[in-house]
Each structure stands twice: as C-alpha cells, then as structure tokens.
Amino acid sequence: MEEYEVFDEYLKKTQLIRAFCEDRENMLCEAIKLNIPTDCKVTYLKAVGREIDLVCEFAEEMKKQRKSFIH
C-alpha cells in the first residue's frame, strides 16, 4: 500500500508541473493576440519565456544528475 501512496504523491506533483507548463503556454498564446505595441508583447513573451527557460534548465540538470547516478 505504501508504494501507492508514494506513487500518488508524485503523480500529483507531475500534474502541478504539467499545469504550470500549460499555463505558460496559454500565456504565450494569449500575448500574441493582445492588441498592444510589439515591444510590449516581446517584453511580456520574454518574461514568460524566462520562467520556461528556468524550468527547462532545471529539468536538464536533473537529467544529467540522474545519468551520473545511474552510471
């Protein structure tokens, strides 16, 4: 039974990560539709993009750590 509790705990966390990514994707799509000056859109897109970059960088670091742990 314990394995299902651990599984459920991490499954919920992956859902939070997925929701974060979907939210940022929606923010990017909505920004393109805004009727604001291009430089404002670019600033906004870069701000959202920076959050995405940070998540990607962290995920890449975790992948490297996992590979080094396995080998």
ABEGO torsion letter per residue (X at the ends): XAAAAAAAAAAAAAAAAAAAAAAAAAAAAAAAABBBBAAAAAAAAAAAAAAAAAAAAAAAAAAAAAAAAAX
